[in-house]
Amino acid sequence: MIETASAAWDAYAARAPDRRPTNGVGARTWFNWTQYPDHGPGVELLGLRPGDRALDLGCGSGGNAAHLASLGIGAVGVDVSTRQLAKARERWPDHPGVELHLVDALTHLRASPGTYAAVYSVFGAVYFSDPEILLPAIRAALVPGGRLVFSQRPAVEGCYGAQASLIQRGPDEDPAVVRRWDYESDSWLSILRDAGFAACGAEILPAPLGGRRTEGTLLVRGQRPG
Ligand SMILES: C[S@@+](CC[C@H](N)C(=O)[O-])C[C@H]1O[C@@H](n2cnc3c(N)ncnc32)[C@H](O)[C@@H]1O
């Protein structure tokens, strides 16, 4: 059964490990696009300057938004999970520059025309929303020239479009089920262009060398024409 997104994501929050107190170089805040620690590009993908506003779609416990705020960027995080936002508020109490809202991504975007210099999502709401509906709303919420960047797992060969994604709850309970959207890079490029984005790119970042895991990270980007 597909239940409400907030109940499913509260179940996820109950089992998700917390972000480490510091990263590999001892920093308290950092940006991570991938499923691996200390791996991949950072905040530079967003092209932001101090004073800009950025929106995190499905911010979870808020680590990436807190990092933007530490750089002087006005970071807004939205999430449908009460538990995720409670973790974020506990981890970043009174962190200046971070604004958190318990709201669905699409609802927030539709209320925010021409507002953000960047919209990003790390295995977040973009992964779990129909892109044909969400991407035009993101474009409209960006300022001209503003960037969208998102990351998620690469599609499994032959499994494209809406997929069932299971969230395990424990041995005595059924998993929660949400929908996620998977495509190959070429398909993302045409979906982005159809939604009015320019400067589009999509690539798979390889997993860290030397580890046992081989799954890469799909990184997708586009820009609202200026
Ligand atoms: C896998 S977690 C990733 C959290 C965070 N971005 C990170 O990197 O740790 C996915 C998050 O997206 C949120 N989410 C999923 N669908 C959403 C939607 N439509 N609107 C807002 N948040 C959503 C979930 O509640 C959850 O916190």
The ligand as an SDF file (V2000), in Angstrom:
LIG
                    3D

 27 29  0  0  0  0  0  0  0  0999 V2000
   16.4060    9.8070    1.4070 C   0  0  0  0  0  0  0  0  0  0  0  0
   15.9480   11.2130    2.3440 S   0  0  0  0  0  0  0  0  0  0  0  0
   17.2630   12.3580    1.9360 C   0  0  0  0  0  0  0  0  0  0  0  0
   17.3540   13.4820    2.9390 C   0  0  0  0  0  0  0  0  0  0  0  0
   18.4700   14.4960    2.6900 C   0  0  0  0  0  0  0  0  0  0  0  0
   18.3290   15.1980    1.4260 N   0  0  0  0  0  0  0  0  0  0  0  0
   19.8380   13.8600    2.7910 C   0  0  0  0  0  0  0  0  0  0  0  0
   20.6140   13.9360    1.8400 O   0  0  0  0  0  0  0  0  0  0  0  0
   20.1310   13.2820    3.8410 O   0  0  0  0  0  0  0  0  0  0  0  0
   14.5810   11.8460    1.3740 C   0  0  0  0  0  0  0  0  0  0  0  0
   13.9150   13.0490    2.0430 C   0  0  0  0  0  0  0  0  0  0  0  0
   13.0130   13.6490    1.1170 O   0  0  0  0  0  0  0  0  0  0  0  0
   11.8130   13.9890    1.8220 C   0  0  0  0  0  0  0  0  0  0  0  0
   10.7210   14.0690    0.8290 N   0  0  0  0  0  0  0  0  0  0  0  0
   10.3020   13.0730    0.0100 C   0  0  0  0  0  0  0  0  0  0  0  0
    9.3000   13.5070   -0.7830 N   0  0  0  0  0  0  0  0  0  0  0  0
    9.1140   14.8190   -0.4790 C   0  0  0  0  0  0  0  0  0  0  0  0
    8.2380   15.8450   -0.9560 C   0  0  0  0  0  0  0  0  0  0  0  0
    7.3630   15.6010   -1.9480 N   0  0  0  0  0  0  0  0  0  0  0  0
    8.3290   17.0710   -0.4200 N   0  0  0  0  0  0  0  0  0  0  0  0
    9.2170   17.3460    0.5770 C   0  0  0  0  0  0  0  0  0  0  0  0
   10.0460   16.4210    1.0900 N   0  0  0  0  0  0  0  0  0  0  0  0
   10.0180   15.1850    0.5610 C   0  0  0  0  0  0  0  0  0  0  0  0
   11.6750   12.8850    2.8470 C   0  0  0  0  0  0  0  0  0  0  0  0
   10.8440   13.2210    3.9320 O   0  0  0  0  0  0  0  0  0  0  0  0
   13.1160   12.6750    3.2710 C   0  0  0  0  0  0  0  0  0  0  0  0
   13.4820   13.4930    4.3510 O   0  0  0  0  0  0  0  0  0  0  0  0
  1  2  1  0
  2  3  1  0
  2 10  1  0
  3  4  1  0
  4  5  1  0
  5  6  1  0
  5  7  1  0
  7  8  2  0
  7  9  1  0
 10 11  1  0
 11 12  1  0
 11 26  1  0
 12 13  1  0
 13 14  1  0
 13 24  1  0
 14 15  1  0
 14 23  1  0
 15 16  2  0
 16 17  1  0
 17 18  1  0
 17 23  2  0
 18 19  1  0
 18 20  2  0
 20 21  1  0
 21 22  2  0
 22 23  1  0
 24 25  1  0
 24 26  1  0
 26 27  1  0
M  CHG  2   2   1   9  -1
M  END
$$$$
